[in-house]
Amino acid sequence: MTVVAIQHQALIDDLERQIAHWLAAARTFRDAEEFASSEAWRSVEREIGAPLRQQLNTIVDELIALGESAAKLIGRARREAGLIRDAQSAVQKFRRRYIQVDTTLDYIGDAVNSRTSPLLRAALSNLDRLAVASMAPVLELAGKPVPRVLVYQDKGTGASILRAGVRLWVPGAVMPVAAIKIVRHNLYRPTSLFHETGHQVAHLTDWVPSMRSAVASALSRDPELQRMWTAWASEIAADVYAFLHTGFASVAALYDVVGDANTILRWPIGDPHPIGWLRTALGCEFSARCFGAEGPWAPLMRAMNAHHPVDRAEETLRPLLIRSLDAMRSIAGACLTAPVPALGGKPMTSVIDPNRVSPAALAELERSAGAGLWTSPHWRRAEGIRIVALAGLREAEQPATATEWINRARTWLTTEPQMVSALRRS
């Protein structure tokens, strides 16, 4: 055997070894329990799990077909030396696709597998339903499909969303449902859930460009502020959405996230979120504009100013903060009245009335429903989002009894609807 032949055989043997390894690993992806437990998968409702599993099966089948094609090419290259480069390229392409699929499955597997206990499975399943309920009125009126939602728990301080319809790490694959991360410290005060569904709704209704234009118009006399605020339009729209659903509870919860002394007065380059100090002030202005000057938002503003006075900001940033505060009423008005193209130019408030989550309206809900508010399947279905708003409001405005309200919200969220029905019948 010649030196060239020996070298050729060594190359082919190596490619066969590589493809055998990566193909064997890829075939394990056919079992969904390789990356999430059967109990976790069962906790995901059919309309969420079925399209997810279908998309994952398609991704995996295409990956395996790509690997098997590479394996056949290697077999041909053993007989035809001229195909060796093509075989090498095929193996490299398969390796790269494997990593993309692995990343996709790992993300979805971690999301599903965060349902690690009966309590978490109940809480996250309830949040799945609340998320869909928060989008349905707007999207149905706009003639848009309402995405299903998979909520999962993870570490960190802030929530996030992988929107339905976005491209996944695998070429040609799209996310069939919206995946929303809820962080542990806010699991039982999930106002951030509605910030994330706001991102999905804003995308489907083309709200962000309109929000940007409305803010720009409100700040037309101050080009420097205009440039600063319009860059935040996407996150502002999501904050408005959370506020319209849960009122002041969303503002207090947001402040707990952004209220880090090291960052609340900083403006990181490229950050799409408003400066934490301004973001909180805007939420308080939403509350004052919709619910009146007097309310828990007033002491929150005073407390924020005392803890984090403007003079602690960088010298170049201070004038922008002060001028923004002076213009806050105009900014808030623009945000709340920004037209939504998919709603025929009407504002989001035409569908989601903020008065439904005013302190007075939530107190009336609490009074009229009585103790059954926290146990009745009817109230869970009809007023689930407002129950989140009520619990968050009471936690924020009554520090002495905050623990009681946190525990009440936890019990409510971790009880499956069918369990509630059974308890009431017994």
Number of C-alpha atoms within 10 A of each C-alpha: 5 7 8 9 11 11 11 16 16 12 18 22 13 13 22 19 12 15 21 15 11 16 21 12 14 21 14 13 21 16 10 16 15 13 19 21 16 13 16 20 21 13 18 20 15 12 12 18 20 14 15 17 16 12 16 22 16 14 22 21 16 14 23 23 13 18 26 16 16 25 22 12 19 26 17 16 21 18 12 11 13 11 15 21 12 14 25 18 12 21 24 16 14 23 19 13 21 22 14 18 24 20 15 19 21 16 14 21 20 16 21 28 23 19 26 14 12 15 16 20 25 19 24 25 24 20 26 23 18 22 25 18 19 22 20 16 13 20 20 11 12 16 11 14 11 20 22 22 27 27 26 27 24 18 11 12 13 16 22 16 20 18 22 17 15 13 14 16 17 18 11 8 17 15 20 24 21 24 24 26 23 28 20 17 16 18 22 24 24 26 29 29 26 28 29 27 28 27 24 22 26 24 14 17 17 15 26 26 19 20 26 22 18 22 27 23 16 19 22 13 10 14 11 11 19 19 14 16 22 22 18 21 25 21 20 28 26 23 26 25 29 27 26 27 25 30 31 32 29 30 30 22 21 21 19 13 17 19 18 13 11 9 14 21 24 16 18 11 6 8 10 16 18 23 21 20 25 19 21 26 24 24 26 26 25 27 26 19 14 18 19 13 13 10 16 19 26 16 13 19 17 12 12 17 13 10 11 18 13 18 13 12 17 12 10 8 15 15 15 14 19 14 12 22 17 11 15 21 17 16 22 24 17 20 26 22 16 24 24 22 16 18 19 10 13 14 19 23 17 13 13 17 13 23 16 17 27 24 21 12 15 22 13 12 19 17 11 11 12 10 10 13 19 20 18 17 19 13 16 21 13 12 16 23 22 22 22 22 28 26 23 27 27 20 22 22 18 13 11 9 12 17 12 15 21 17 13 14 22 17 16 23 26 19 20 18 19 9 12 16 14 9 11 10 7 5
